[in-house]
Amino acid sequence: MRIITPAIASIVLLATISLPARAGERDLLNQCKALVERMSQSPTVGAAVKPEDTEALDHCRQVIKEWTLRDSRMTVDEDGHPLP
């Protein structure tokens, strides 16, 4: 199991913040899910977190929340096929 250092986590968080302009919506969702999971598994949970890291996590959590609400209202899948 790899340990994510705060420097690497900061780089990943900054990259995630800058990606919405380039990534598709589904790609952003997947990146946010991965980021939140990595940060929750980090051994430094509860340690001092930089403000920009907190902002990125808050942003990702909001993206995930919006997708959850959006998906619950959809009657088609991401490819446009009707749900069973």
SEFIZA-3560 file (N, C-alpha, C; in Angstrom, 3 decimals):
REM SEFIZA-3560
<numar><xx>0.841</xx><yy>-1.175</yy><zz>0.000</zz><atom>N</atom></numar>
<numar><xx>0.000</xx><yy>0.000</yy><zz>0.000</zz><atom>CA</atom></numar>
<numar><xx>0.888</xx><yy>1.240</yy><zz>0.000</zz><atom>C</atom></numar>
<numar><xx>0.598</xx><yy>2.130</yy><zz>-0.877</zz><atom>N</atom></numar>
<numar><xx>1.382</xx><yy>3.354</yy><zz>-0.953</zz><atom>CA</atom></numar>
<numar><xx>0.888</xx><yy>4.364</yy><zz>0.059</zz><atom>C</atom></numar>
<numar><xx>1.824</xx><yy>5.146</yy><zz>0.546</zz><atom>N</atom></numar>
<numar><xx>1.472</xx><yy>6.235</yy><zz>1.445</zz><atom>CA</atom></numar>
<numar><xx>1.565</xx><yy>7.529</yy><zz>0.648</zz><atom>C</atom></numar>
<numar><xx>0.507</xx><yy>8.303</yy><zz>0.668</zz><atom>N</atom></numar>
<numar><xx>0.484</xx><yy>9.562</yy><zz>-0.064</zz><atom>CA</atom></numar>
<numar><xx>1.035</xx><yy>10.649</yy><zz>0.844</zz><atom>C</atom></numar>
<numar><xx>2.105</xx><yy>11.258</yy><zz>0.410</zz><atom>N</atom></numar>
<numar><xx>2.680</xx><yy>12.335</yy><zz>1.192</zz><atom>CA</atom></numar>
<numar><xx>1.852</xx><yy>13.597</yy><zz>0.994</zz><atom>C</atom></numar>
<numar><xx>1.916</xx><yy>14.517</yy><zz>1.922</zz><atom>N</atom></numar>
<numar><xx>1.152</xx><yy>15.753</yy><zz>1.768</zz><atom>CA</atom></numar>
<numar><xx>1.493</xx><yy>16.505</yy><zz>0.478</zz><atom>C</atom></numar>
<numar><xx>2.744</xx><yy>16.454</yy><zz>0.054</zz><atom>N</atom></numar>
<numar><xx>3.129</xx><yy>17.155</yy><zz>-1.177</zz><atom>CA</atom></numar>
<numar><xx>2.440</xx><yy>16.539</yy><zz>-2.387</zz><atom>C</atom></numar>
<numar><xx>2.417</xx><yy>15.215</yy><zz>-2.462</zz><atom>N</atom></numar>
<numar><xx>1.760</xx><yy>14.535</yy><zz>-3.586</zz><atom>CA</atom></numar>
<numar><xx>0.255</xx><yy>14.787</yy><zz>-3.535</zz><atom>C</atom></numar>
<numar><xx>-0.312</xx><yy>14.723</yy><zz>-2.342</zz><atom>N</atom></numar>
<numar><xx>-1.742</xx><yy>14.975</yy><zz>-2.203</zz><atom>CA</atom></numar>
<numar><xx>-2.082</xx><yy>16.390</yy><zz>-2.652</zz><atom>C</atom></numar>
<numar><xx>-1.237</xx><yy>17.354</yy><zz>-2.318</zz><atom>N</atom></numar>
<numar><xx>-1.477</xx><yy>18.737</yy><zz>-2.736</zz><atom>CA</atom></numar>
<numar><xx>-1.438</xx><yy>18.873</yy><zz>-4.248</zz><atom>C</atom></numar>
<numar><xx>-0.490</xx><yy>18.203</yy><zz>-4.878</zz><atom>N</atom></numar>
<numar><xx>-0.379</xx><yy>18.251</yy><zz>-6.336</zz><atom>CA</atom></numar>
<numar><xx>-1.618</xx><yy>17.644</yy><zz>-6.982</zz><atom>C</atom></numar>
<numar><xx>-2.057</xx><yy>16.508</yy><zz>-6.456</zz><atom>N</atom></numar>
<numar><xx>-3.256</xx><yy>15.859</yy><zz>-6.995</zz><atom>CA</atom></numar>
<numar><xx>-4.474</xx><yy>16.760</yy><zz>-6.817</zz><atom>C</atom></numar>
<numar><xx>-4.591</xx><yy>17.373</yy><zz>-5.660</zz><atom>N</atom></numar>
<numar><xx>-5.728</xx><yy>18.253</yy><zz>-5.400</zz><atom>CA</atom></numar>
<numar><xx>-5.726</xx><yy>19.463</yy><zz>-6.335</zz><atom>C</atom></numar>
<numar><xx>-4.567</xx><yy>20.064</yy><zz>-6.524</zz><atom>N</atom></numar>
<numar><xx>-4.487</xx><yy>21.214</yy><zz>-7.423</zz><atom>CA</atom></numar>
<numar><xx>-4.806</xx><yy>20.810</yy><zz>-8.852</zz><atom>C</atom></numar>
<numar><xx>-4.360</xx><yy>19.629</yy><zz>-9.255</zz><atom>N</atom></numar>
<numar><xx>-4.662</xx><yy>19.146</yy><zz>-10.602</zz><atom>CA</atom></numar>
<numar><xx>-6.162</xx><yy>18.910</yy><zz>-10.753</zz><atom>C</atom></numar>
<numar><xx>-6.787</xx><yy>18.396</yy><zz>-9.716</zz><atom>N</atom></numar>
<numar><xx>-8.222</xx><yy>18.132</yy><zz>-9.766</zz><atom>CA</atom></numar>
<numar><xx>-9.017</xx><yy>19.435</yy><zz>-9.883</zz><atom>C</atom></numar>
<numar><xx>-8.560</xx><yy>20.457</yy><zz>-9.190</zz><atom>N</atom></numar>
<numar><xx>-9.246</xx><yy>21.742</yy><zz>-9.262</zz><atom>CA</atom></numar>
<numar><xx>-9.148</xx><yy>22.326</yy><zz>-10.668</zz><atom>C</atom></numar>
<numar><xx>-8.008</xx><yy>22.154</yy><zz>-11.314</zz><atom>N</atom></numar>
<numar><xx>-7.813</xx><yy>22.759</yy><zz>-12.634</zz><atom>CA</atom></numar>
<numar><xx>-8.429</xx><yy>21.934</yy><zz>-13.758</zz><atom>C</atom></numar>
<numar><xx>-8.829</xx><yy>20.706</yy><zz>-13.507</zz><atom>N</atom></numar>
<numar><xx>-9.345</xx><yy>19.840</yy><zz>-14.557</zz><atom>CA</atom></numar>
<numar><xx>-10.760</xx><yy>20.136</yy><zz>-15.048</zz><atom>C</atom></numar>
<numar><xx>-11.647</xx><yy>20.741</yy><zz>-14.269</zz><atom>N</atom></numar>
<numar><xx>-13.006</xx><yy>20.915</yy><zz>-14.779</zz><atom>CA</atom></numar>
<numar><xx>-13.096</xx><yy>21.618</yy><zz>-16.129</zz><atom>C</atom></numar>
<numar><xx>-12.167</xx><yy>22.487</yy><zz>-16.431</zz><atom>N</atom></numar>
<numar><xx>-12.205</xx><yy>23.189</yy><zz>-17.707</zz><atom>CA</atom></numar>
<numar><xx>-11.867</xx><yy>22.256</yy><zz>-18.869</zz><atom>C</atom></numar>
<numar><xx>-11.133</xx><yy>21.184</yy><zz>-18.600</zz><atom>N</atom></numar>
<numar><xx>-10.692</xx><yy>20.287</yy><zz>-19.662</zz><atom>CA</atom></numar>
<numar><xx>-11.381</xx><yy>18.936</yy><zz>-19.657</zz><atom>C</atom></numar>
<numar><xx>-11.750</xx><yy>18.458</yy><zz>-18.510</zz><atom>N</atom></numar>
<numar><xx>-12.314</xx><yy>17.113</yy><zz>-18.424</zz><atom>CA</atom></numar>
<numar><xx>-13.821</xx><yy>17.138</yy><zz>-18.638</zz><atom>C</atom></numar>
<numar><xx>-14.337</xx><yy>16.018</yy><zz>-19.130</zz><atom>N</atom></numar>
<numar><xx>-15.779</xx><yy>15.878</yy><zz>-19.251</zz><atom>CA</atom></numar>
<numar><xx>-16.393</xx><yy>15.728</yy><zz>-17.874</zz><atom>C</atom></numar>
<numar><xx>-17.705</xx><yy>15.850</yy><zz>-17.826</zz><atom>N</atom></numar>
<numar><xx>-18.386</xx><yy>15.778</yy><zz>-16.534</zz><atom>CA</atom></numar>
<numar><xx>-18.182</xx><yy>14.435</yy><zz>-15.841</zz><atom>C</atom></numar>
<numar><xx>-18.286</xx><yy>13.358</yy><zz>-16.593</zz><atom>N</atom></numar>
<numar><xx>-18.125</xx><yy>12.021</yy><zz>-16.005</zz><atom>CA</atom></numar>
<numar><xx>-16.685</xx><yy>11.815</yy><zz>-15.546</zz><atom>C</atom></numar>
<numar><xx>-15.721</xx><yy>12.347</yy><zz>-16.318</zz><atom>N</atom></numar>
<numar><xx>-14.314</xx><yy>12.241</yy><zz>-15.925</zz><atom>CA</atom></numar>
<numar><xx>-14.062</xx><yy>12.972</yy><zz>-14.613</zz><atom>C</atom></numar>
<numar><xx>-14.659</xx><yy>14.148</yy><zz>-14.470</zz><atom>N</atom></numar>
<numar><xx>-14.510</xx><yy>14.909</yy><zz>-13.232</zz><atom>CA</atom></numar>
<numar><xx>-15.089</xx><yy>14.138</yy><zz>-12.057</zz><atom>C</atom></numar>
<numar><xx>-16.247</xx><yy>13.534</yy><zz>-12.256</zz><atom>N</atom></numar>
<numar><xx>-16.857</xx><yy>12.732</yy><zz>-11.200</zz><atom>CA</atom></numar>
<numar><xx>-15.927</xx><yy>11.596</yy><zz>-10.781</zz><atom>C</atom></numar>
<numar><xx>-15.387</xx><yy>10.886</yy><zz>-11.749</zz><atom>N</atom></numar>
<numar><xx>-14.495</xx><yy>9.766</yy><zz>-11.444</zz><atom>CA</atom></numar>
<numar><xx>-13.236</xx><yy>10.232</yy><zz>-10.721</zz><atom>C</atom></numar>
<numar><xx>-12.688</xx><yy>11.372</yy><zz>-11.138</zz><atom>N</atom></numar>
<numar><xx>-11.496</xx><yy>11.901</yy><zz>-10.476</zz><atom>CA</atom></numar>
<numar><xx>-11.812</xx><yy>12.330</yy><zz>-9.050</zz><atom>C</atom></numar>
<numar><xx>-12.961</xx><yy>12.926</yy><zz>-8.864</zz><atom>N</atom></numar>
<numar><xx>-13.350</xx><yy>13.350</yy><zz>-7.518</zz><atom>CA</atom></numar>
<numar><xx>-13.574</xx><yy>12.151</yy><zz>-6.602</zz><atom>C</atom></numar>
<numar><xx>-14.225</xx><yy>11.122</yy><zz>-7.119</zz><atom>N</atom></numar>
<numar><xx>-14.427</xx><yy>9.915</yy><zz>-6.307</zz><atom>CA</atom></numar>
<numar><xx>-13.087</xx><yy>9.326</yy><zz>-5.890</zz><atom>C</atom></numar>
<numar><xx>-12.154</xx><yy>9.260</yy><zz>-6.829</zz><atom>N</atom></numar>
<numar><xx>-10.825</xx><yy>8.712</yy><zz>-6.526</zz><atom>CA</atom></numar>
<numar><xx>-10.097</xx><yy>9.578</yy><zz>-5.502</zz><atom>C</atom></numar>
<numar><xx>-10.195</xx><yy>10.882</yy><zz>-5.652</zz><atom>N</atom></numar>
<numar><xx>-9.525</xx><yy>11.796</yy><zz>-4.729</zz><atom>CA</atom></numar>
<numar><xx>-10.084</xx><yy>11.669</yy><zz>-3.319</zz><atom>C</atom></numar>
<numar><xx>-11.400</xx><yy>11.653</yy><zz>-3.195</zz><atom>N</atom></numar>
<numar><xx>-12.023</xx><yy>11.538</yy><zz>-1.876</zz><atom>CA</atom></numar>
<numar><xx>-11.648</xx><yy>10.204</yy><zz>-1.239</zz><atom>C</atom></numar>
<numar><xx>-11.627</xx><yy>9.152</yy><zz>-2.031</zz><atom>N</atom></numar>
<numar><xx>-11.256</xx><yy>7.844</yy><zz>-1.482</zz><atom>CA</atom></numar>
<numar><xx>-9.792</xx><yy>7.824</yy><zz>-1.032</zz><atom>C</atom></numar>
<numar><xx>-8.905</xx><yy>8.385</yy><zz>-1.861</zz><atom>N</atom></numar>
<numar><xx>-7.486</xx><yy>8.431</yy><zz>-1.478</zz><atom>CA</atom></numar>
<numar><xx>-7.285</xx><yy>9.224</yy><zz>-0.198</zz><atom>C</atom></numar>
<numar><xx>-7.970</xx><yy>10.340</yy><zz>-0.099</zz><atom>N</atom></numar>
<numar><xx>-7.801</xx><yy>11.179</yy><zz>1.089</zz><atom>CA</atom></numar>
<numar><xx>-8.402</xx><yy>10.520</yy><zz>2.326</zz><atom>C</atom></numar>
<numar><xx>-9.464</xx><yy>9.743</yy><zz>2.157</zz><atom>N</atom></numar>
<numar><xx>-10.066</xx><yy>9.070</yy><zz>3.311</zz><atom>CA</atom></numar>
<numar><xx>-9.196</xx><yy>7.910</yy><zz>3.785</zz><atom>C</atom></numar>
<numar><xx>-8.393</xx><yy>7.351</yy><zz>2.894</zz><atom>N</atom></numar>
<numar><xx>-7.508</xx><yy>6.255</yy><zz>3.261</zz><atom>CA</atom></numar>
<numar><xx>-6.133</xx><yy>6.743</yy><zz>3.689</zz><atom>C</atom></numar>
<numar><xx>-5.900</xx><yy>8.027</yy><zz>3.596</zz><atom>N</atom></numar>
<numar><xx>-4.609</xx><yy>8.603</yy><zz>3.946</zz><atom>CA</atom></numar>
<numar><xx>-4.344</xx><yy>8.420</yy><zz>5.436</zz><atom>C</atom></numar>
<numar><xx>-3.118</xx><yy>8.079</yy><zz>5.782</zz><atom>N</atom></numar>
<numar><xx>-2.793</xx><yy>7.893</yy><zz>7.199</zz><atom>CA</atom></numar>
<numar><xx>-2.802</xx><yy>9.202</yy><zz>7.980</zz><atom>C</atom></numar>
<numar><xx>-2.872</xx><yy>10.322</yy><zz>7.285</zz><atom>N</atom></numar>
<numar><xx>-2.852</xx><yy>11.614</yy><zz>7.967</zz><atom>CA</atom></numar>
<numar><xx>-4.253</xx><yy>12.184</yy><zz>8.151</zz><atom>C</atom></numar>
<numar><xx>-5.268</xx><yy>11.319</yy><zz>8.139</zz><atom>N</atom></numar>
<numar><xx>-6.633</xx><yy>11.794</yy><zz>8.358</zz><atom>CA</atom></numar>
<numar><xx>-6.702</xx><yy>12.431</yy><zz>9.736</zz><atom>C</atom></numar>
<numar><xx>-7.231</xx><yy>13.615</yy><zz>9.800</zz><atom>N</atom></numar>
<numar><xx>-7.301</xx><yy>14.325</yy><zz>11.071</zz><atom>CA</atom></numar>
<numar><xx>-6.100</xx><yy>15.209</yy><zz>11.313</zz><atom>C</atom></numar>
<numar><xx>-5.060</xx><yy>15.069</yy><zz>10.497</zz><atom>N</atom></numar>
<numar><xx>-3.882</xx><yy>15.917</yy><zz>10.646</zz><atom>CA</atom></numar>
<numar><xx>-4.189</xx><yy>17.278</yy><zz>10.036</zz><atom>C</atom></numar>
<numar><xx>-3.267</xx><yy>18.192</yy><zz>10.214</zz><atom>N</atom></numar>
<numar><xx>-3.450</xx><yy>19.537</yy><zz>9.665</zz><atom>CA</atom></numar>
<numar><xx>-3.571</xx><yy>19.460</yy><zz>8.150</zz><atom>C</atom></numar>
<numar><xx>-4.620</xx><yy>20.076</yy><zz>7.621</zz><atom>N</atom></numar>
<numar><xx>-4.877</xx><yy>20.059</yy><zz>6.189</zz><atom>CA</atom></numar>
<numar><xx>-4.802</xx><yy>21.491</yy><zz>5.680</zz><atom>C</atom></numar>
<numar><xx>-4.152</xx><yy>21.660</yy><zz>4.542</zz><atom>N</atom></numar>
<numar><xx>-4.026</xx><yy>22.991</yy><zz>3.956</zz><atom>CA</atom></numar>
<numar><xx>-5.391</xx><yy>23.474</yy><zz>3.487</zz><atom>C</atom></numar>
<numar><xx>-5.615</xx><yy>24.793</yy><zz>3.518</zz><atom>N</atom></numar>
<numar><xx>-6.913</xx><yy>25.334</yy><zz>3.074</zz><atom>CA</atom></numar>
<numar><xx>-7.256</xx><yy>24.965</yy><zz>1.634</zz><atom>C</atom></numar>
<numar><xx>-6.262</xx><yy>24.951</yy><zz>0.736</zz><atom>N</atom></numar>
<numar><xx>-6.564</xx><yy>24.597</yy><zz>-0.652</zz><atom>CA</atom></numar>
<numar><xx>-6.944</xx><yy>23.125</yy><zz>-0.783</zz><atom>C</atom></numar>
<numar><xx>-6.396</xx><yy>22.277</yy><zz>0.089</zz><atom>N</atom></numar>
<numar><xx>-6.789</xx><yy>20.870</yy><zz>0.090</zz><atom>CA</atom></numar>
<numar><xx>-8.237</xx><yy>20.727</yy><zz>0.530</zz><atom>C</atom></numar>
<numar><xx>-8.606</xx><yy>21.479</yy><zz>1.546</zz><atom>N</atom></numar>
<numar><xx>-9.980</xx><yy>21.443</yy><zz>2.039</zz><atom>CA</atom></numar>
<numar><xx>-10.946</xx><yy>21.939</yy><zz>0.971</zz><atom>C</atom></numar>
<numar><xx>-10.550</xx><yy>23.000</yy><zz>0.253</zz><atom>N</atom></numar>
<numar><xx>-11.402</xx><yy>23.527</yy><zz>-0.809</zz><atom>CA</atom></numar>
<numar><xx>-11.599</xx><yy>22.497</yy><zz>-1.912</zz><atom>C</atom></numar>
<numar><xx>-10.520</xx><yy>21.804</yy><zz>-2.282</zz><atom>N</atom></numar>
<numar><xx>-10.613</xx><yy>20.790</yy><zz>-3.340</zz><atom>CA</atom></numar>
<numar><xx>-11.504</xx><yy>19.634</yy><zz>-2.899</zz><atom>C</atom></numar>
<numar><xx>-11.352</xx><yy>19.193</yy><zz>-1.648</zz><atom>N</atom></numar>
<numar><xx>-12.193</xx><yy>18.111</yy><zz>-1.140</zz><atom>CA</atom></numar>
<numar><xx>-13.653</xx><yy>18.540</yy><zz>-1.082</zz><atom>C</atom></numar>
<numar><xx>-13.895</xx><yy>19.763</yy><zz>-0.633</zz><atom>N</atom></numar>
<numar><xx>-15.271</xx><yy>20.268</yy><zz>-0.587</zz><atom>CA</atom></numar>
<numar><xx>-15.864</xx><yy>20.327</yy><zz>-1.987</zz><atom>C</atom></numar>
<numar><xx>-15.072</xx><yy>20.791</yy><zz>-2.946</zz><atom>N</atom></numar>
<numar><xx>-15.537</xx><yy>20.863</yy><zz>-4.334</zz><atom>CA</atom></numar>
<numar><xx>-15.881</xx><yy>19.465</yy><zz>-4.851</zz><atom>C</atom></numar>
<numar><xx>-14.993</xx><yy>18.512</yy><zz>-4.591</zz><atom>N</atom></numar>
<numar><xx>-15.232</xx><yy>17.145</yy><zz>-5.062</zz><atom>CA</atom></numar>
<numar><xx>-16.453</xx><yy>16.528</yy><zz>-4.390</zz><atom>C</atom></numar>
<numar><xx>-16.614</xx><yy>16.773</yy><zz>-3.128</zz><atom>N</atom></numar>
<numar><xx>-17.796</xx><yy>16.250</yy><zz>-2.442</zz><atom>CA</atom></numar>
<numar><xx>-19.077</xx><yy>16.849</yy><zz>-3.024</zz><atom>C</atom></numar>
<numar><xx>-19.030</xx><yy>18.132</yy><zz>-3.395</zz><atom>N</atom></numar>
<numar><xx>-20.189</xx><yy>18.774</yy><zz>-4.006</zz><atom>CA</atom></numar>
<numar><xx>-20.474</xx><yy>18.171</yy><zz>-5.374</zz><atom>C</atom></numar>
<numar><xx>-19.422</xx><yy>17.911</yy><zz>-6.163</zz><atom>N</atom></numar>
<numar><xx>-19.591</xx><yy>17.286</yy><zz>-7.477</zz><atom>CA</atom></numar>
<numar><xx>-20.254</xx><yy>15.923</yy><zz>-7.324</zz><atom>C</atom></numar>
<numar><xx>-19.781</xx><yy>15.130</yy><zz>-6.366</zz><atom>N</atom></numar>
<numar><xx>-20.346</xx><yy>13.797</yy><zz>-6.140</zz><atom>CA</atom></numar>
<numar><xx>-21.811</xx><yy>13.901</yy><zz>-5.703</zz><atom>C</atom></numar>
<numar><xx>-22.095</xx><yy>14.849</yy><zz>-4.822</zz><atom>N</atom></numar>
<numar><xx>-23.479</xx><yy>15.044</yy><zz>-4.359</zz><atom>CA</atom></numar>
<numar><xx>-24.395</xx><yy>15.411</yy><zz>-5.523</zz><atom>C</atom></numar>
<numar><xx>-23.956</xx><yy>16.344</yy><zz>-6.370</zz><atom>N</atom></numar>
<numar><xx>-24.765</xx><yy>16.755</yy><zz>-7.509</zz><atom>CA</atom></numar>
<numar><xx>-25.006</xx><yy>15.601</yy><zz>-8.476</zz><atom>C</atom></numar>
<numar><xx>-23.979</xx><yy>14.779</yy><zz>-8.708</zz><atom>N</atom></numar>
<numar><xx>-24.143</xx><yy>13.634</yy><zz>-9.597</zz><atom>CA</atom></numar>
<numar><xx>-25.105</xx><yy>12.621</yy><zz>-9.011</zz><atom>C</atom></numar>
<numar><xx>-25.040</xx><yy>12.414</yy><zz>-7.705</zz><atom>N</atom></numar>
<numar><xx>-25.951</xx><yy>11.468</yy><zz>-7.060</zz><atom>CA</atom></numar>
<numar><xx>-27.395</xx><yy>11.922</yy><zz>-7.241</zz><atom>C</atom></numar>
<numar><xx>-27.639</xx><yy>13.203</yy><zz>-7.013</zz><atom>N</atom></numar>
<numar><xx>-28.989</xx><yy>13.735</yy><zz>-7.196</zz><atom>CA</atom></numar>
<numar><xx>-29.405</xx><yy>13.673</yy><zz>-8.659</zz><atom>C</atom></numar>
<numar><xx>-28.496</xx><yy>13.984</yy><zz>-9.545</zz><atom>N</atom></numar>
<numar><xx>-28.786</xx><yy>13.974</yy><zz>-10.980</zz><atom>CA</atom></numar>
<numar><xx>-29.100</xx><yy>12.559</yy><zz>-11.464</zz><atom>C</atom></numar>
<numar><xx>-28.275</xx><yy>11.598</yy><zz>-11.045</zz><atom>N</atom></numar>
<numar><xx>-28.484</xx><yy>10.212</yy><zz>-11.463</zz><atom>CA</atom></numar>
<numar><xx>-29.804</xx><yy>9.650</yy><zz>-10.939</zz><atom>C</atom></numar>
<numar><xx>-30.210</xx><yy>10.100</yy><zz>-9.760</zz><atom>N</atom></numar>
<numar><xx>-31.464</xx><yy>9.580</yy><zz>-9.194</zz><atom>CA</atom></numar>
<numar><xx>-32.678</xx><yy>10.042</yy><zz>-9.992</zz><atom>C</atom></numar>
<numar><xx>-32.539</xx><yy>11.129</yy><zz>-10.749</zz><atom>N</atom></numar>
<numar><xx>-33.653</xx><yy>11.644</yy><zz>-11.549</zz><atom>CA</atom></numar>
<numar><xx>-33.605</xx><yy>11.175</yy><zz>-12.998</zz><atom>C</atom></numar>
<numar><xx>-32.529</xx><yy>10.513</yy><zz>-13.399</zz><atom>N</atom></numar>
<numar><xx>-32.378</xx><yy>10.115</yy><zz>-14.794</zz><atom>CA</atom></numar>
<numar><xx>-33.141</xx><yy>8.832</yy><zz>-15.097</zz><atom>C</atom></numar>
<numar><xx>-33.734</xx><yy>8.766</yy><zz>-16.283</zz><atom>N</atom></numar>
<numar><xx>-34.415</xx><yy>7.553</yy><zz>-16.721</zz><atom>CA</atom></numar>
<numar><xx>-33.621</xx><yy>6.861</yy><zz>-17.829</zz><atom>C</atom></numar>
<numar><xx>-32.438</xx><yy>7.411</yy><zz>-18.136</zz><atom>N</atom></numar>
<numar><xx>-31.541</xx><yy>6.789</yy><zz>-19.115</zz><atom>CA</atom></numar>
<numar><xx>-30.160</xx><yy>6.694</yy><zz>-18.511</zz><atom>C</atom></numar>
<numar><xx>-29.352</xx><yy>5.770</yy><zz>-19.046</zz><atom>N</atom></numar>
<numar><xx>-27.982</xx><yy>5.656</yy><zz>-18.558</zz><atom>CA</atom></numar>
<numar><xx>-27.100</xx><yy>6.701</yy><zz>-19.228</zz><atom>C</atom></numar>
<numar><xx>-25.807</xx><yy>6.660</yy><zz>-18.928</zz><atom>N</atom></numar>
<numar><xx>-24.902</xx><yy>7.674</yy><zz>-19.480</zz><atom>CA</atom></numar>
<numar><xx>-24.746</xx><yy>7.605</yy><zz>-20.986</zz><atom>C</atom></numar>
<numar><xx>-25.142</xx><yy>6.493</yy><zz>-21.600</zz><atom>N</atom></numar>
<numar><xx>-25.083</xx><yy>6.350</yy><zz>-23.053</zz><atom>CA</atom></numar>
<numar><xx>-26.412</xx><yy>6.696</yy><zz>-23.730</zz><atom>C</atom></numar>
<numar><xx>-27.412</xx><yy>7.071</yy><zz>-22.929</zz><atom>N</atom></numar>
<numar><xx>-28.699</xx><yy>7.454</yy><zz>-23.485</zz><atom>CA</atom></numar>
<numar><xx>-29.682</xx><yy>6.310</yy><zz>-23.674</zz><atom>C</atom></numar>
<numar><xx>-29.330</xx><yy>5.114</yy><zz>-23.195</zz><atom>N</atom></numar>
<numar><xx>-30.229</xx><yy>3.969</yy><zz>-23.298</zz><atom>CA</atom></numar>
<numar><xx>-31.203</xx><yy>3.967</yy><zz>-22.119</zz><atom>C</atom></numar>
<numar><xx>-32.472</xx><yy>3.623</yy><zz>-22.351</zz><atom>N</atom></numar>
<numar><xx>-33.453</xx><yy>3.593</yy><zz>-21.262</zz><atom>CA</atom></numar>
<numar><xx>-33.045</xx><yy>2.609</yy><zz>-20.154</zz><atom>C</atom></numar>
<numar><xx>-33.298</xx><yy>2.997</yy><zz>-18.934</zz><atom>N</atom></numar>
<numar><xx>-33.023</xx><yy>2.103</yy><zz>-17.818</zz><atom>CA</atom></numar>
<numar><xx>-34.121</xx><yy>1.051</yy><zz>-17.738</zz><atom>C</atom></numar>
<numar><xx>-33.774</xx><yy>-0.164</yy><zz>-17.298</zz><atom>N</atom></numar>
<numar><xx>-34.789</xx><yy>-1.229</yy><zz>-17.203</zz><atom>CA</atom></numar>
<numar><xx>-35.801</xx><yy>-0.944</yy><zz>-16.109</zz><atom>C</atom></numar>
//
